[in-house]
Each structure stands twice: as C-alpha cells, then as structure tokens.
Amino acid sequence: MSSDPGIEDSAAQAWSIDLPDAGSTRSAYTISARWSDDGSRIWITRSVDPRAWPLLDAARPDIGALIIIFGVVAILIGIARIFRRPRTAGRSYCRRCNHDLNAVHGERPKSPRCPECGLPLDGRGTARGRARGSRMRRVAIPALAVIACGAAIFLTSIDRHRSSRGWSPAWPVAAAAAVPQWPWWRSSTIGQPANPVLRIDALRVEADGIRLESSVLIDGGNPPWVERPDDTVLAWTEYSEDTGYVPRVGWFDTVSGRGGSADLTREHLPVPAICGWSPDGREVVALLQFTESGYRTRDDGSAIIDADVMAVDTQTGAVRTVGRGRGRAIGGPPGWLLCPAIAALGTDPHARAVTLAAEQEKPSSRSTRGGLALRELTVIGDSGVRVIPLAGELVEGNWGMRRAWITTDGRLGVEFTVYQNANPELQRGPQRFIDLTSGAVSDPPLSTTAAYPATSRTNGPSPDGSRHVRIEVDWSAPDTVSRIGVVVTPAPNE
C-alpha cells in the first residue's frame, strides 16, 4: 500500500493528485472513475502492466536462447580442451601450456617455473591431472545446468498459436512479425503485457483534499468488482488460468490494506459472478452457474440452468451455499451461451436469497442501443422456491448486472453495468427495483434518482452533486502515459 497526499489549490478550491505507475500504454484506454455511494471515496480502475521490466520480459525468449547457446558453446569448448590437452591422473601439469611437470601426485614440481612457457608454478600455476571421464563431468554438469535454465526461460515465455503448420514457437525476434508469412511469428509484449491486471486505487475525499488511501492489483484482466455498503472493502471473482479455472472470490480492505480469497468450489464447471454483499456487510454474495451440454431447450429457444447462491465470510473465509436458483442459457447445443444473472441475500425467512435472470438483446426496432431484457425472478425461502416470470422489460444501453440487494420493503434492487465510455469519465449504471411478490419492475424512487440518475453519469458528479471529478492523462511522451492525474472541483453551479 502506498499513500501520497493530495494537493489542494486553495484559490480554486480544486484538489488534485497524481496516480503512481503511469508509464503504461494500455492503462489510458481502460481507466475509469467511480464515486462511492456516500461520496467519501473515488474508485479509480485501470488495466496496468504488472511487470517491473517490460522490455526484459518481452526479450525473455531471446535471453533464454542466448543462454542455451552459451551452454552449448561452453560444452564444445570444454570437450575440445580435454581432447587437445590430455592429462594423466595423479600427475601435475602447467596450467598455461599443459606441460607434464613430471611431479608425482601430492608433490610440488622441483622447478619454480614451467620449463616450456616460464609460468611461475606457485599458486594456481599448477593443475592436477584427472581422468578424462572426471574432466568431462566437471565441464558437462555446469553447462547442462545452464542449458536447462535457458530452455526453461525460453519455453515458458514464447507464445504459441495454431496455424496451418501446427503449433509453432513465436520466435526468434518480435520484429519478424512484420515479415509476411513469417513461420515463427511473434508479437511484441513490450508495450502490452499478455496478462494485464486490474488496479483499483481508493482515493479518500477529506475536508481539505484527497489522498491515495490504498491500492490493490487483481489478476484476470478486468474482473467485475463491488464495494461493501460502507465503502471500505472491495470484492471480486477470479476465474482464469491463474486459479486453474476454479471459481474464487477475493476481497481487499482499503483501510487496513489486507485482503484474502476463498474457493467457491473445487469443481471446474461452474462459472462465477460477483453479486454484492449480505445485509450486514460481512459476507460477499456470489452466483455459480453450472455449464453442461445437456440443457433441455424450451419453446423460446432458451434453457433453464442451475445457479447456486454462495456467501463468503470475509472475516473467516468460510463459504456456504444459501440455495439454488435459476439462470438461463441461449443458443442451443453445443454452443450454449450463458445469460447475465445475479443474486442477493435477505433477512426475511420467506426470501433468504433471490436470483434474477436476464437476456441480452441486440439493437433492434425495440431499442436502438440494445440492453438486457428481464426474464425470471427466483425467490428462495424456508418454505421452498418460487419462480416469478417477468415481462421482459428492457433496460437499455447496458450489458450486465453489477450488483443487487434486497430492500427493507421487500424488493430486489439491481444496478446495471453500462457500456464502457471512450472518455475517462465517471459512470454509474441505471437501477431497477423488482417486487418479490408480484414481479413488478419500477424505477428508483425520486430521492434516489437525484443521487443516482438512471443514465450514465458522464460528467463525474459526486452523489450529493457538490463536486465533480475528472481524469487527466498526459500523452506527451511517445506511446507512453507519462502522467495520470485526478482532479476534484466544485460543481459548476456553486
């Protein structure tokens, strides 16, 4: 965790801070900002290069090949020296010219200098004769170790791709990628890592400025994440090659700088989704959708799939299954496509957990922007499971559901994820509330709409509307982001 004090401009009452690790070409394309619900923090998210030395990492195949070549050359030179300079075990030889000094093993030569080349025979001037096999081992073992090290570096760093010629190592040089029909094509990873990570910076907004409270790096590219209701803990799902494709939930406390993770299951089939937090803010809510090839198609072409509601205690790491809801898949066998789904936990025994299944719609006469059509609500309680069909109301201009919660008046609140904006500005998705008894869908109440409008907030206002945030990216250096700044200013109408 690192912390830099914000800089206050007392004349304009504007606060600014520069973010660390700005020297990445990739980060400017994915950087975004988001106010916390209470306006006490600003979340800055961006994809970053986790490598300390990108150029060195990009040259790893070449470094590995050079190490292999060095080991092979060392073996060849060593073998040549052994055959060109034969020695008898137990005798002494001049180290420079290999002259037999006629000294018995354990005795020093009588002459102080080599009679052949004049090398002083004190210190390291004398070499003890060894058998050829022993000399071979002394040369081959270190050289083979060097070759093995180079091979490990080479094989673990080259890219492989499927082509008409089969699997080909992408080597020897990145510049060869520009050559048409190059058989060993390789794209350079200097400016863009093969596996970027998501960095989330928590900026604390105080009475006299802003400061970097803490930062966390999340593997897996750009996974969805949610903040706890008190805006102090972040949670996300991990499902990638790094975890062996075992669904996992991770969390990070921005105040203490500590975090943890827990596997939702040891199986590889379920696909995880982060959903939100329990009403008391102690457990992370996640959803596991089980993928298989034997779905039964319904009349509308979709299929109902199993979806387990999971709860992870961030204090103990304990994982529990709350209940089984329903998700949807479309497309038909064998290429079924999972639809967006989300879950929430409640305190009412009749609604301990709820799942909501939606379906992505493309732009059409119904909507020029497309969006999510709400399809089905599943309420899991002590008395059983109730399935409430929804009318397919369309929530425009979004591609997923970010978080969900159950309100005190018995409704499911859902915040949707808007499409990524090309400009590095604050966004917050639209919200809908669904009655857990009738399935009626409504917009947020007026008191909430004032703070969280149902459209993308591209100007970056705080929840109370008193301040704005913007991100400044400096591209003055060639192909490199030399500075990423966050500026908080008073609202224009103040």
Summary of the structure (lengths in Angstrom):
residues: 494
radius of gyration: 32.2
end to end distance: 34.9
largest distance: 108.6
contacts: 1527
relative contact order: 0.12
helix: 16%
strand: 40%
